Amino acid sequence: MVDLLSKVKSLAHPLVNVWLPYMSRPGEADTMARILITGSAQGLGKAAAVRLIDDGHHVVAHARDHERMAALSDLTRRGAAVVVGDLASQEQTRSLADQVNQLGRMDAIIHNAGVYGDTQRTSGPEGHPRVLAVNTLAPYLLTGLIETPDRLIYLTSDMHVSGGDSLDDLDWSTRPWNGTQAYCDSKLFVTALALAVARRWPAVISHAVDPGWVPTRMGGASATDDLEQGHLTQTWLAISSEPQATRSGQVWHHRRPAPVAPTAQDPDFQDRLLRRLAGLTGYELPTPASLG
């Protein structure tokens, strides 16, 4: 365990580190699911992690930086592992994928991390708007770079139906910045990604989830939706053997089918989006044959 910990730490970005307080002990029966939840230091991600641990599953939590790791101490005391990386940075996102792969294959990944539209255009290290980098580019990279799990769950929003279908200026470099529209666009893109994965990778169960407008730090105190219901659909999709949960390629809200933008369901748009994301990240999603 010490050797593996050192190996994983050596792969981490020099400004970040990884905390691995838990790994399965030799001879321990691994009968429960192993689930990575991005953005799990607070809000819906933290609630999902607590619920899954309560149900006896092995959780890998994610914090953006060392300061946020402190918010996960209650989870690590209960056996969770923690990986660290800022998803606004492609370099740190790639490091995060390496850290997860060193822990072994996950059964499910909940792509929970997200940010709302900034009032002013705020760039990550590669120059992409933060809302695009965190909400779309990071899930895209992690989808391909982490060893493929059985299930993938992507968090979207009902605002994705207002997303624009133009892929000409994803970086908002030639048009006036509109944070709300950039958020809607990012959620349209991640919804289309979830449905594209379901179509292109038939061996993987892939869903998108609209958690509703819930009173998290991002949603604000005035949010009117049910915080408890906000995370239960994600955990259900991650572990349930019910037919609804194992039928890939759906969008959910509180365990019910949710409205889906026609653009997100269009295979041509999905393919064009994947080509644009490959161009922005320098990484192309593998084909089903190369998944092994």
Secondary structure by P-SEA (a helix, b strand, c coil): caaaaaaaaaaccccccccccccccccccccbbbbbbccccccaaaaaaaaaaaabbbbbcccccccccccaaaaaaabbbbbbbccccaaaaaaaaaaaaaacccccccccccccccccccccccccccccccccaaaaaaacccccccbbbbbbccccccccccccccccccccccaaaaaaaaaaaaaaaaaaaaaacccccccccccccccccccccccccccccccaaaaaaaccccccccccccccccccccccccccccaaaaaaaaaaaaaaccbbbbcccccc
